[in-house]
Amino acid sequence: MAAEEAKPAGGPSKLVIRNIGLLLSGDLQKPILDADAIVAIDGRISAVGRAKDLDLSGATTVIDAKETALAPGLIDSHVHPVAGDWTPRQSQINWIDSYLHGGVTTMISAGEVHMPGRPKDILGVKAMAIFAQRAFANFRPNGVKIHGGAPVIETGMSEEDFKELGAAGVRYLGEVGLGGVKDGPTAKKMVAWARKYGIQSTIHTGGPSIPGSGLIDKDVVLEADTDVIGHINGGHTALPDDQIRCICEGCKRGLELVHNGNERSALFTLRTAKEMRQLDRVILGTDAPAGSGVQPLGILRMISMLASLGEVPAEIAICFATGNTARMRSLDCGLIEKGRAADFVFLDKAQHSAGKTLLDSIRLGDLPGIGMTVIDGIVRTQRSRNTPPATRIPEIAAH
Ligand SMILES: [Zn+2]
């Protein structure tokens, strides 16, 4: 009896991916794996290796990668969702689905700050965070995982409030500094309470992003001691280089570089982290939707920018948007290893790129083309509608 016939209806799903031309792991220590096949059972990676060594039988879906590259689905560490797949900031719909066409399979909210009429009273802040956490846990456009419900701290919040938020399932704070708390001592106290109850934190670094937001300088950033230094390259207005260096050297926290920031400062931060041999601290975000709109290709653009101008190999730049973020944010995706979520993006050099290979094309500053995305072991998109066309694209060989 064929394995497929033996499988009971509604039984386990088995995804087999073969003919992978380049397997990018997301792991800084070993960014390229000596493997050409992946097996995923029920949405989790169960084996990675050479096809000849793996059990590929009984697949419910087979993808022939056609020698293209496979990387973990990209993670955007800094988005500002509001509700559904819509942003009131630029009155745009389907932006999350567009991001998936840019390879982003997971996003982390840095605060639902564009909610029209956003409540600033403490009960309202908590209610909105819990609402957004629940809503985005239940709503996944085309499978994209949105970690929403990131309260922006306001003066007067007590330890009990953070305890309540943590118990309700809130896992991330919105950017410190976007609400009423803009001073170091108050931020430090609340960030520590958040951490105590299992809530990670980030901070708005640099000048005001839009009228009404404020300046957060290196002293506040270092005192607040958030888990992630949100947009250390400014959002958009960056701190002076000496302050950025102070932050890099003055703590061990995550260094987040965003698309909607100062690109020169992003390169300065990258060079500083490289000198310090701490590239594992570098993670990427778009900081969108925002005044600069949304950037479906923002994470890819950051990867190409950092690899071409920042003198890091392309396969390392991809780790900034995958394994680094997954480890720092305690996510179960972002790395090609057994047990992780089967979230993948298939890449190839764009048609007519001057680069000889995918990695070479990124080194030259071109964007890669995306041929397919997979989330939880399920094919979500085929040839991207947003990237330049990939030279080769994977095919679903059997279903
Ligand atoms: Zn910000």
Residues whose N, C-alpha, C, O or C-beta is under 5 A from the ligand:
A	BS01	ZN	E175 H204 S209 G235
